[in-house]
């Protein structure tokens, strides 16, 4: 005659593991609920579909800025966009404020916006004179990927994003190359090229050699010199489009088409050593200009 099998009891360690699994499951449920976001409405423009929890007025301001960016971008790169086939509207999420944005994306660290296909994500900041430049920065990344289809190395990807997002927006037009001092990374200019001598500034760390910038290696830790890298990426891109009445502009557009690596840079623009000297003088000129025209409100996030 078969005996009834005895029920096995969980050991103390087994009970602890079960409790931990239950707590972890509860955390996942709470986290999903805490990070959940629902837009209050959708906003349509000619080229964008925007999900928004900001006010209608704020959303309208952002939509107008992104539309003028779209026009400026496609006009600027018109010769490189002949084969663009994207007919769908670009997607955006606009959060009502920084707290809501951080609650939904707490993994971002200091970032004020980000692009993750298919959405460009940002919030409307009422604390800044220019509440749109973070969105314009990420919207440029979106245009690079979804409209132009560029495949760019780090310095040029970020350089283009900052070039467009730091340009003044005036009378429904992006004034390319006219720098808005109330934008990132422009408000950190005082940290760059501090002595006025190129060799000294490379030694004191306020200038990173351009070959390290272009190759993306050989420079200081990006974690420790984050703003300095952005200043280099932005100023080098601005230099290539505007130095000496646009001396390098045509070749710089071909550099964008190539992707921006060191080999292409030398082929399209010239020896890095010579360009570095020209670029350094250009940076000193920018510092002099902004020294006499400081931003109204830096809004420094870091």
N, C-alpha and C positions, 0 to 999 in steps of 0.2 A: 504494500500500500504506500503510495507516494505521500511524502510530507509536504505540507504547505510551506512554500519558500518564505523565509523571513525577510521583512522589508529592511533595506539598507538605510541607515541614517547617515546624513551628511556629517562629515567631520567638521571640526571647528574651522579649519582652513577653507574647506569647501563652502561653508556658510559665509565666510568673509568674502570669498570670490563672488558668490552669488549676490551679496549685498552691493559689492563694488560695481558689478555689471548692471544691477538695477539702478544704482545712483548715476552711472554713466549714461544709461538710457534716458533717465529723467533729465539729465543735463542736456542731452542732444535735443530732446523735445523742447525744453525751455529755450535753448539757444536758437532753434529754428523759429520759435514764436517771437523771441526778442529781436531777431534780425529781420523779421518779415517786414516788407515795405509794400505799400499799395499807393499808387499815384492818385491824386485827387482828380486829375483830368488829363486828357491828351491834347496836344497842340500841334497843328499841322502847318508847315510852311512849304515852299516850293521844293526844297531839297531835304527837309528834315521831318521826322516823326518824333515828337518829344513827349515823354511821360514825365509828369511834374507833380510835386507836392508843394512847390513854391506858389506864390500868389500869381494871378494871371498877369499882372503888370510886370512882375519880375521875369516871368517866363517869356513874355513878349520881348523884353529887353534882351534877354539871352538869345532868343530866336533871331532877332534882327542882327545881332552881332555875328552869329554863326552864318547867316545868309551872306552878309557882306564879306566874311572870311571866305566862304565858298567861291564867291565871284573873284576875289583877289587872288586866291590860290589857283583857280583854273585859268585865269588870265595870265598869271605869272608863268605857269608851266604849260601853257597852251601847246607849245611845240612838242612836248613830251607826252601829251594826253590824247593823241590822235586815235589810239586804239582802245581807249577806255570804253567799256561796255556796261558799266554799272548804271542801271536804270531805276533801281530801287532807292527809296528814301533812306537816308542815313538815320540811325537810331540813337536817341539820347535819353538819359535819365537825369532829371534835375531835382535835387533834394532841397528841402526848404531852408536848412541851415546846417552848420558844421556838426552839431550834436546828432542830428538825425543821420547825416552821412557817416559819421564815425560809428554810430550804433550799428548800422547795417554793414559796415566794412571795417571792423576794428583791427584787422590784420595789416592795415596800410601804413602804420607808423605815422610819419609827419605829412604824408601826401594829401594834397587838397583836392585832387581829382585823379582819375585814371581812365584809360581806354582798354577795354577787354571786348573784343569783337563778340557781338555786333554793337555793343553799347559804349557810348562815351558818357562817363559818369562824373558829376560835379555837384556842388551846392551853390546857392546864391548867398554871398556874404554881404551883409549890410554893414559890416565893420570896415570895409575897404573902399577907397576912392574908386578903384577899378575892380568891380566884382566879377568881371567877365573873363579876365585873362587866364585863369586856371582852366576854364572850359575851352577857351580858344587854343590853349596849348594842347590839350588832349584831342580836340577836334582836328588839329593839324595832323596828329598821329593817325587819326581815323582817315583823313583824306589821303595821307601817304599810303595807307594800306588798301583802302577800299576804292578810291578813285584813281590814284596814280599807279598803284601796284609797285611802288618803289621797294627795293631791298637794300636798305642802307645800314652801314656800320654805325655803331653807337653815337659817335661824335656828330655825325651828319643828321641822323634821325632826330636827336635832341636839339641839334643846332637849328634845323628847320622849324621845329616846334616852337622854340624860343624866338626865332626870328619873326615869325608871324604873330605870336602872342604878345610880344613886346612892342609891336608897331601900334602907333596911335590910331584910334578909330574916331574919325571926325566926319560929321555930316553924311552918315551912312556910307562911309568909305574907309577901307583900311589903307592908311598912308604908309606903305611899305618902306621901311628904313628910317622913318621918323620915330624915334624911340620914346616910348612912354616911360618916364622914370618911376611910375608907381606900378611896376610889374617885376616879377621874378624872372631872372636873377639880377636885374639891373640895380636893385636897391642894395646889392652887396659889392658894388664896384670898388669901395674903399679897401677891400681885402686883397685886391689884385694889383700887381706891378707897383709895389709900394715905394721902392727907392728911386725909381726913374732911370735905373741902369739895368739893362737886360741881364748881364752876367751876374750882377749882385742879386737880382730878383729871382733868378733860377737857384742861386745858392741859399737865399733866405726862404725859399719855398712859396713865394707869392706868384711865381710864374712856373708853369709846368712846360717842359720842352715840347714843341709841337709834334715831334715824331712820336712821343709817348701818347699824346692826345689822339693822333690819327690812328695809331696802331692799337690803342686801347690797352697798352701794357707798358710797364717800365716807369710809371709815375707813382706818386704817393697813394696811400690807401684812399679809395673813394669814400669809404665810410667816414674817415676823418676829414676829408677835404671835399665834401659833397658840393657845396656852393661854388668852390673854386673850379671844379670840373665844369659845372654848368656855365660859369662865366666864360671859360675857354671855349666850350662848344658854341655858345651864342656869339661871342665876339669874333671868332674865326669865321663863322657863317656870314655874319654881318659884313666883315671885312671883305670876303670874297665877292659879295654882291655890290659893294659900294666904294671900295678903296680906289682912289685916283679916278674919280668919275666913272666907276664901273669897269675898270681895266680888266678885271678877271671875270666879269659876269657871264659872258658867253661860255667861257671854258668851265666856269663853276656849274652851269646848267648841265654840261656834258658830264661833269664829275658826279652830279646827282644821279644822272642816268646810269653811270657806271657803278654807283654804290658807295663811293667815297673812301676806298681803301688806299693804303700808302702808295702802291704802284700807280694807281690811277691819278692820285694827287700829284705825284712827280711828273707824270705824263701830261696832265691837263694844265696844271698851275705852274710847276717849276720846282727847283731844288728847295727842300724844306728849310735849309739854313737861310737862304735869301728871303723866302716868304716870312720866316719867323721874325726877321729884323723889320720887315715892312709892317707886319701885323702888330708887333710890339709898339712901334711908333703910333699906329692907329689906336691901339688900346690907351696909350698915354693921352692921346687927343680926346678920347671919350671920357677919360677920368677928369681931364681939365674941364670939359663941358659940363659934366654932372657935378663937379666941384663948385661950379658957379651957378648951377641950376639944380639944387638938391630936390629929391622927391618930397611931395607934401606930406605923405604918410607912407612909410615903408611897408607897413603891414607884415613885417618879417615873421614868418611862421616858425622859424627854427632858432 
